C-alpha cells in the first residue's frame, strides 16, 4: 500500500532506493530517484540528483539563494 506522501513509482523500482535505476535505454531522462527524506547537498551524489530532490521533494535545503539551482558549491557549479 502506498502512502499519500510517496510519489507514484514504477513497480520495478524499489521506492526506498536512492540509487538511480535506468530503463532499457541509457539516457539521463530515464534515471529515476525517489524522495527519501534527504534534504541537504551533502547527502546528494550528483547535480542531477540534487535537482530532482529540489523540484520534487518537500523541505529540501539545497537552494539558499532561491535561484532554482541546487548545491551550487558542491554539485551544480555554473
Secondary structure, 3 states (H helix, E strand, C coil): CCCCCCCCCCCCCCCCCCCCECCCCCCHHHCECCCCCCCCHHHCCCHHHHHHHHHHCCCCCCCCCCCCCCCCCCCCCC
